């Protein structure tokens, strides 16, 4: 049973893909493989002439929450390098409490 996870506030993700790049470099992942992947939803018309694009960073099964970094007391690479500061790493119980404060968040823990 996992004890730690990622809390991602996708309401403010800008879609910069920095988390993807940081993860690929940290784990030396080949082309076509990601530890975290940013998905784009939209554009969706929300009003006449107003559109919304939502970016959702989603960890894949290759994500190990940067286990080696975490053992050294460091943040996972995606969290450290997130330009919009929308990711938090911590104990699942603490992140679940944080989730109660705001909608549009994703809590992820590795299997």
Secondary structure by P-SEA (a helix, b strand, c coil): cccbbbbbccccccccaaaaaaaaaaaccccccccbbbbbcccccccccbbbbbbbbccccccccaaaaaaacccccccccccccccccccaaaaaaaaaacccbbbbbcc
